[in-house]
Amino acid sequence: MILTIERLGHLGDAIAQGPRGPVLVAQALPGEVVEGEPVAGRIAAPRIVTPSPERVRAPCPHYRACGGCSLQHASDGFVARWKADVVRSALAGQGLEAPMRPVATSPARSRRRATLAGRRTRKGALVGFHGRASDTLTEIEHCLLLHPGLMAALPLLREVTMAGASRQGELGLTLTLTTGGVDLAVTGGKPMDAPLFQALAGLAGRGDLARLTWNGDPVATRRPPAQRFGAAEVVPAPGAFVQATAEGEAALLAAVSEALGGARRIADLFAGSGTFALPLASRAEVHAVEGEAAALAALDAGWRRAGGLHRLGTETRDLFRRPLLPDELRRFDAVVIDPPRAGAEAQAAGLAASTVPVIAAVSCNPVTFARDARLLVAGGYRVDWVQVVDQFRWSPHVELVARLSR
């Protein structure tokens, strides 16, 4: 079957119109002519008959087998324009538009947090990423995505897998680069016993890990696995959310800071461990609201150790079930809101009915962002600008900061 690609879907697969309806095509670009036979509506390995001018040679030798990246066959300029268009289309779907700023893209080898899989084999252990839509593991000896500090830990991860994975099971290996070194949180491992504990503690020392946790339980903390947020150092819980790259975090923070201007009383909603709250506390009073008590405890401890920051209050609260109401929001002259992928529809409704002058909306899902922005615009806000941040390089993942004001 020969098809012409019409566009990219939001997950990065190309879309063509076949005789029986849309067909997904892997690793293809708009305008290309491809050949292949669909299986369950998807062509996994198409032959490119007529390539796009935007097609490039994938720089990573693992690209065809590994599922860690999906857009290395496209030029950087194409990916940036496409990600901006994803946001633009999501807004248009809600009847909105906004000025789009140039995309801020993180460099190669900058991912400081990633979850790999580990599996025992007859000859040893495999550690890597799953193939696309597959249980097959691909080793990533020459990965262009991960920070060198994480790549250096790969030999240790194989040893950890040999020590603690069952024959049929698979480990989840969450690596985070911290000021103290690599923080490793392992899930799916064998139940802990004395011999396994001793083996893992020895590996943590030999691999110079900052911290090692096993199925949520601590094994070794050799140095504080801290993240620096502004003037504060925070030790998040094992496996806790951290922005994927330092460059991406800096771009998000710069956009948030610009959006808020000279605000003196700020509410940070879905504050996490303090990515925005702590840097903002250098210039303003901040009230940090988050549903995870452990994240807020880490934020508060970092604020207390830092000293010299403005007052920072914390509130453990499920903002999906109990959003801040207009009366509670009245005391703030700016709000930062950074919800998970599901967005924050209930909290957006509360903000729409409030008198808060300016909102910095951070999102990792353009669709739910646009849905929530529509509520805010209906309540009297306008979308002043949108900054797209691409810290998941070569993937379809899109993040953004938008400024909304009354």
N, C-alpha and C positions, 0 to 999 in steps of 0.2 A: 504494500500500500504506500502510495506517495502522497504526502501531505505538505501544506504550507502553514508554517507557524503564524498564528495571529497575534498572540500576546503571551506574557508570563502570568501564571497564577500567583496568588499571594504566598504560596509555599515554595515558589521557585521553579516548579515544573512549567514547561511551555504548554500551550493549548492550541490545538488545531481542530478544524471542523471535519470530522469524518463522515462517511455516508450514513452512519447510524447515530450521529451525535458527536459531542466534543470528545477529543482524545487527548490525554496527557502524554507529553513527550519529555523524557529526561534529558538534561544537558543540551537543550536546544534554545535558540533565540528567535525573537520576532523577525519575520521576513525570510527565514531559512526554509528551504525545501528539504524534507527528510523522507527516509524510506524505512519501513519496518512494519511488523505485524503486531497489533495491539493484543495484549493479554489482560483481561479484566479492565479494558478501557485505557491501558497505559502501555507505551512503548518504552521499555527500560534501556535498550541499547540501540538507538536509531543510527542509521547511516546518513551522514550529512551530505546531501546531494549538492546543494548550493549554500555555502556558508555566508553568514552575515559579516559585514565589515567590522562589527563589534566583537567578533569571535577572536579569542587569543588562545595561545597554547597554555594549558594549565601549568603553573609553576611547580606544583607539588607532585612528586612521583607517586604518591598514594591516592591521587584524586579519583581515579576511576573505581577503586575498590572501597575507599573510606567514605563513611557517611558524615564526617565532621564538617565538610564544606560542600556546597552544592552549586556555587556560581563562579568557580574559578575559570570557566570557559568564556566568561564575559569580561570585557574591558572594565577597568575601574570607573571610567566615566559613565559607561552604560549602567553599572550597578548603582552608582550614586543617583543618576537621573531616575532610574526605575524606583528606587526607594522613596525619593521625593514624590514621584507619581503615585505610589501606593498611599501615601498620606493625603495627597491632593484628591485622589479618587474617593477615599474614605470620607473626607469632608464633603465632597460634592454629593455623595450618597445621602447626606443629611441636609442638603441644601445650603452648605456653608462653603466659604472660600477664605483664604488668608495668604498674606505674603510669605513666601518660602525662602529661608536663608540657605546659603550653600551648605551642603552636607559635610559634617565633620566625621572623617573616617579614621579609625584607629589603624596604626601600622601593622605590618606582618610581625609575627613572633611577639605579640603583646598580651595575649590572653593570660591573665594571672589566676584564673579560676576555671576549672573544668572537671567534669566527671567522666572518668574512663571506666571500662569494664575489664575485669580480670578473670581468667578461666584456666583451670589446670588442664594439662594435656598429658599424653603418655610420655612425651619427651621433656616436659617442664611446665611452662606457663606462657599464656598469651595475654598481653595487655594492650589495649588500644580502643578504637572506636568501632561501633557496629557499622557494617555496610548499609547502604541505603535500603530501607524496607527489608532488612535481613537480620538474622541472628549471627551471621558470620562476623568474627572479629578480625579487624585489620590492624596489624602492628604499625606504629607511626614513628619509625626511627628518624625520619627527616621531615617531621611536621613543621609547616610554616605558620601555624596558627598559635601554638603554645609558646609562652615565654621560655627562654633558655633555662631559667631557674626551675621550671616544672619539667622540662625535657630531661634535665639532669637526674631527676628522681625515677625515671623509667626502670632502670635496673633494680632499684629497691622495690618497686611495685611488683615486679615479677617474683622477688623473694617473698614478699608479703602474701602474694597469691599462693605460692607453693606452701607456705606455712599455714594459711588459714582458710583456703577455699575447699569446699567439699568436692567430691568427684563430679557430681552432677550440677552443682550450684555455680553461680556467677557472682563475683564481688562487684559492688559499686565503689569506686575509688575517687572520692572528691578531694581534689588538690587545690589548695589556695596558697598563693605566695603572700607572705606577711613580712613585717619588719624583722621578725625573728627567724625567718626561714620558711620552709614548706610545712603547712598544716594539712594533715591527712586524716580524713574521716572515712571509715570503711563501713559499708553495710553489706548484709547478705553472707557474712562469714560464719564459720563454725561456732558453736557455743564456746564461751570462754572457760578454760580450765587452767590449772597452774602451769603445765608445760607450754601451752599456747601463749599465756601471758608472758612467761620468761622469754620465749622466742621473739615475740613482738617487741617487747621492751628492748631486747638486744638489737633488733633491726632498727628501731627508732634511734638508738644511739649510734649505730654504725652508719646509718643514712643521714645523720645529723638533722633529723626532723625537729621542728619547733614543738609540734604536738601530734600525738597519735590517739585517735579514739576508735573503738571497735564496737559496732552495733549500738552506738550511743554511749558506751561506757568508756571512761578515760583509761588509757594504758600508760602514757608517758607525756609529761609536759616539761620539756627541757629549757625552753625559753618562752616568754609570752608571745603568742601568735597574733600580734597586734596589727591593726590597720590605722593609718594616720588620716584623720578627718580634720582638716584645718590645723589648729594648734593642739588638738587632743589626740591621744592614742587610745584606741578602743580594742578590747579583746572580745570579738564576737563568739557566740556559741559555736561548737563544732558544726561545720557544714552550713553555717548561716549565710544568708545572701550577702554578697559583695558585688559591686559593679565589675563587669567582666574584664575591663582594662583600666589602667590608671589614666590613659589618655581620654577614654570615653567618659570616665567619671569627671575629669577636669572640664571637658566640654559641657557636660550636663550642668555642673556646678556653676560654670561661667554664665550659662544661659539663664539659670535660675536667679543668680545674683543680679544680673542685668534686669531681668523682668521685675524683680521686687524693688529695684531702685533704692530710695532712702527709707524704706519702711522700718519702723522702730519696734513694732509688736507683731510678731509673725507666728502663725500656727503652722506646724509641719505635720501633715496628716499622712498616715502610713509611713512613719518616720524611720522604721527599721532600727539599725544600730547607730544612726546619726550621720549618714552620708551628707545630708544638707543641713540638718539642725546644728551640728557642732561648728562648721565653718560660719554659718550665719550668726551664731552666738558671739562671734568676735565683734559684731557691729550692732546687734539688736537683741531684745528679749525674745526668747523662743519658747513656745509650748509644743512639746513633741507628743504626738498621740500615735499609739501603735497597739495592735492586738496581741503581739507576742511579748510576754512579760520578760523573757530572757533577753530579748533584743533591747528593751528599754533599760534593763538593769545594766547591760554593757554600756549603753549610751550614757547613763547617769554616772557610772563609775569613771568613764573617760572624761566627762565634764568636770567632775570633782578633782581629778588628778591634774587636769590642765591648769586650772587657776587663771585668773585674769579675764575670763569670759563673762559676758552678760548673763543675767539670770536665765536659767533653762529649767523649766518645769516639765514633768513627764506625767502621762496619763495612759494607763492600760485600758484599752477600750476597743471593742469590736465595731469598727466603723461601718460594716455591712449591716449589722443589726441595730446599732445605736449611733447613727451619724450625728455630728455636731449640728445643733439646731441654730436657726438665725439669732436667737437671743444669746447663745453661747459664743457665736462668731462675732458679735457686735464689738468686742473689745480689741479685735485685731485689725490692723490696717493692711495686712497682706497674708496670703495663704499659699503654702506649697502643698501640692497633693500628688503623691506618687504611688498609685494603687497597683496591685498585681494585674495580670492579663485580663481578668474579668472586669476591670474598670471599677468605677465607684458611683453607680447610678444613684443610689440613695443619698450619698454625700453630695453629689453634684446638685441634686434637687434642693438640699439644704442650703448650699452655697448660692443657688439661683435666687432663693428667697431672702438672702442676707444683704447687708450693706457693705461687705468687704470690697474695698476699692480695686484691688488687683490680685490676680491668681497666677501662680506659676504652675502649670499642669505638666507633670512628667508622665510619660506613658511608654509601655513596651508593646502596645497593641493599638495600631491606628484605628481599627474598627470601633473598639469600645471607647477610645478617646473621642472620636467623632460623635458617637452617641451621647456621651456625657457633655461634650461641648455644645451640642444642640440644646440641651436643657439649660445650660448657662446663658447662651445667647437669647433664648426665649425669656430668660429672667432679666435681661437688660445688659448683659456683657457683650463685648465684641472681641474677636480673635485678632490681636494686633500683629502677631507674627508667629511662625513656627520654625524651630530649629531641629532638623533631623540629625541624629547622631548614630553613626554606624560603627558600633564597637564589636559587633559580631560579623567581622569581615568575611566576605565570601559566602555568607548565609542569607536567607530571605528575612531574617529577623530585623525589625525596624524599631528604633527608639526615638523619642522626640521630647522637646520642651516647647510649650506654647505659652505666650503671655496673653491673658484675658483681662480686660479692664472695663470698668463702668464709664 
